[in-house]
Amino acid sequence: MATVTEAVKETLVGSTREVPMSDQARATFNRHSQPDEQTGERYMTQDEFINAVAPADEDYHKIKREQYAILFDVADRRRTGRLTLQDWATFENLLSKPDAEYEIAFRLFDLEGTGTVKYDDFQRLYHLNKGPSSIPFDWDGEWATLYTGGKKHRHDMSYPQFSQMLRGLQGERVRQAFHHFDRNQSGYIEPEHFQRIILETSRHKLSDHILENLPSLCNISTSSKISYANVRAFLNVLREMDLVDLIIRNATSKSGDGKITRTDFLNEAARLARFSLFTPMEADILFHFAGLDQPSGRLALDDFVKVLDPTWRHPSFGADEESATLPMTPSASWTQSAMRNVLESAHHFGLGSIAGAIGAFVVYPIDLVKTRMQNQRSQRVGERLYKNSIDCARKVIRNEGFRGLYSGVLPQLVGVAPEKAIKLTVNDLVRGRFTDKQTGQIWWPYELLAGGSAGACQVIFTNPLEIVKIRLQVQGEVAKTVSDVPRRSAMWIVKNLGLVGLYKGASACLLRDVPFSAIYFPAYNHLKRDYFGESPTKKLGILQLLTAGAIAGMPSAYLTTPCDVIKTRLQVEARKGETKYTSLRHAASTIYREEGFQAFFKGGPARVLRSSPQFAFTLAAYEVLQNLLPLPGADTDSQQQTQQQRLRPGLGSANTSFTMSGSYQPGIGLPSAKAPLPYLRGRNALKIILDLDEDFGRPKDPSSSSSAGGAAASASSVSGGWFTSRPAAPTSSSAATAP
């Protein structure tokens, strides 16, 4: 029962994205663990741990799924080959730290758990896990001794020292590898050697497009070889890839056709970057790899995806698999995106229409009472039909039955769909036009303009429907006071009025709807953001959204009641002996002269009571319908859209980039990855560890690792016979020779 209560409370009052770690850890552990046959205590094996930290449906062609077992060795503090709930909770707590990526790597090499990494332990573990044919690395060289000390002055590395060493390790590995292949010290190496260097040091960080075309780097100059300057420029681009992403996104958004040149890139980089300036060679390398299929020199965001997104694969890969990336031309991509937008718009339009109809139907009796009260003209007590709104409702039910409360409801339901659609669409378009793309802020006069424009446009649909609705609402009242008056249908009223007659009172309708929307939309948005604290990290619950809508509707509805009274009087057919209004000004002056100022606020409370709950019911119905009737294929499409999809800033959801695997990788345009933060930190920790060697953590052939030494391999029995980070307890002599 408590769980149901908590779920309902979260739905109503909202929640933040951060889940309590203890609850998350326990739920994940219970889902992936098994009970001990003897004690009943639940535990997690290495395979179960991998299932918990590495979702099976992710993309592992960069970092192999079995390499996530490295994290198991960090979590298995007691070296038993099993994780208890406490072990798992400790590991989850480690992942929640802001520097978890580097601390995981540090704990991997802190074999004794003393808070320092010993040089001998580091070397033993490194040689145990590096590939048998890896390019040699000199740990006694000048660079390495700056962190570990020379042979005569070795010292342990603290956590900050070790982390900083890992930060610069990749660049030093590339430098030493370049010297390894540059036998004659000419400053140049063969393209094949450059490809091997990058494959061994950065395969896990680069897209397949770059890896396959690495030898072509020599083509950026007249030489057939690759210089060290080329290599260093390539590494600099790799290190600044996130900044490159931001620069390209900004530059393409300012371009008329969405394409940029090398000059556009460098100009935008000068505007955005204060310290990281790109050299001409670095820009050449970026545009070289991005433009291999588009040699024109003008590249779109689609072209840069192959460079920026490490999960990109060649179009021929996995053509029959769900995770395959299909090749799309820009026109095909645009067509698919446009069709998708049309389907989404139609889906939202349909749900909005149904939800709007539900909201209008629920509050329609209040609307009818409001109309009857506003149409009551006489000030003499003996001739007044209704004393107040409650008296009006009672008499309608007594004289016309309960169905009388819904007189004219059908035109109202028909008109809800276009009214809501045009109002919301115009408001969003105008707000989007004047919203600052960088900050997301909008000047308040532009908010009023957006709301007012939405209200003005909706009159095209609402005025004809309201005049029909009002005449149907009051004809029941006329039938009880005037004999021999036939009841008219909605179609008769439309034919009798004609096209011009349907827009009678349109000026008053404009006078009502423009200020209503100009007040309502800004008030609603500011209540959500400023009072309830809506933000990218905080999602409001239904109760908070309903409250914001209801509060925003109160001043909007009451302050525009005079305009609504005038509109009602103009649109209702005058009875015998009643004044027939000829214009907006004539109606206003006549009402004031005959009935006084208070007549302008007749039905005001009923109008407030109608507008607030109508929004509440409409929104609640819309939220429920979205869950019950989702867009078919919405979840799978969001995970399978390719990175070639056109992603243009300022177009709402189009800014969200999807990789071939879906929700776990950050996309182009710097959106946040959607996976839980612990998973992301674990994955990033592996990227840091793989900077040591691409084969780190992969199962080893016994024959290839036997030379690593008994001391290095003595603990392999703890973690499946191929990897360990901590010395195991003494075992039999057979363990000393295990791989």
Protein Blocks (a to p, Z undefined) as FASTA:
>chain_A
ZZmmmmmmmmmnopafbdcfklmmmmmmmmmgccdfklopacddfklmmmmmmcfkbcck
lbcfklmmmmmmmmmmnonopacfklmmmmmmmmmpmklmmmmmmmmmmmnonopacfkl
mmmmmmmmmcfkbccddfkbmklmmmnopfklgccddfklmmmmmmmmmmmmmmmmmmmm
mmnonopacfklmmmmmmmmmmmmccfklmmmmmmmmmmpmbfbdcfklmmmmmmmmmmm
mmmmmmmmmmmmmpmnlpacfklmmmmmmmmpmklccdfklmmmmmmmmmmmmmnopacf
klmmmmmmmkbccfkgoklbmkbccdddfklmmmmmmmmmmmmmmmmmmmmmmmmmmmmm
mmmmmmmmmmmmmmpmbfcfklpmbfblmlmmmmmmmmnojmlmmgoklmmmmmmmmmmm
mmmmmmmmmmmmmpcfklopacfklmmmmmmmmmmmmmmmmmmmmmmmmmmmmmmmmmmm
pghiacddfklmmmmnommlmmgoklmmmmmmmmmmmmmmmmmmmmmmmmnopafkbccd
fklmmmmmmmmmmmmmmmmmmmmmmmmmmmpccdehiacdfbfklmmmmmmmmnojmlmm
goklmmmmmmmmmmmmmmmmmmmmmmmmccehklmmmmmpcfkbccdehiljmmpccdfk
lpmpccehiiacfbdfklmmmmmmmmmmmmmpmkgoiacdfklmmmnojklmmmmmmnoo
pacfbdcddddfklmmpZZ
